[in-house]
């Protein structure tokens, strides 16, 4: 039993390392698009601390242009189907006024 527990902890740690160091942002949402988990890459992409994402609505982190909001709404509505899984690509745009 102790050996199995040790192996499970090691597997969890490997998964955690892979999740956080992945070159893409990962997010898990619950309910009405509330962020349940996010990896460090996503937090860095959005220039936030991970704890700032947790409990927030994912829609709050989508570019405010209507076409982006519409695409997110359509994507979210498809995820309401049982067993639905999906992937979104998020891009952080640089402000054109910044040097």
N, C-alpha and C positions, 0 to 999 in steps of 0.2 A: 504494500500500500504506500509506504514512504517512497519507494523507487518510482512508482507511477506518479505520485504527486510531484516529485522532483522533475520528471520528464515533462509533465504538463506545464510546470512553471517555466522550464526552459523553452518549450514550444511557444508559450505566450510571449516570452521575452523576444524570441526571434521574430514572431509576427509583429510585435510592437515596433521593433527596430525597422523592419521592412516597411511597415505602414508609415512611420514618421519620416523615413529617409527616401521614400518614393519620389521620383522626379515629377510627379503629377499630384494635384490636389485631390484629396478624397474627403467626402463628407457623408455622414449618415444622418438622415432626418427622420423625425417621428411626427405623428399628428399632422398638423397643418404646416408642414415644411419647417418645423423647429429643429435646429441643429442639435443633434444628440452627440455626435463625435465628429472631429475634423483632424486631419493630420497637420503636422507642422508646415509642410509645403504649402497647403492651402492658406494657412494663417499668414505665412510670409508673402504669398502672392497678393493677398488682400491688405498687406501691411497692418495686420492686427495681431494681438496676442491670442493664443488659442482660447483662453478663457473668455475673451470678448465675443467669440463666435458661439460658444455653447449657450444654448437656451434662446438664441436669437432666431428670427425668421430668416431663412435663406433668401427670400425675396428682397430683404433689405440690403443684400449684397450684390444685387443684379444691377447693371447699368440702367439708369433711369430713362433711357430712350424708349419710346413706345414699342418699337420693333423687338427690342430685347426683352421687355416686360411681357409682350405677347408670346414670344417664343418660350419663355419660362413658364407662363401660365399653361400653354398647351402641353409642354413637357410634364408639368406637375399633374395635370388632369389624367395623363396616360399612366402615371404611377399609381393611381388609385385602384387599379386592377389588382386582384389578388396575385401574389408572387411576382409582381412587376419589379424589375431592376433596370437601372439605366445609368448612363454616364453623360455628364455635361462637361463641356470645355469652357472654362472661364478665362478671360483675358483681362489683365489689369492694364488699362490705357493710361499712358503718361499724359499729363496736362500739357497741351501744346504751348502754354505760356511759360512753362518752367524751362530753365536753362540747364 
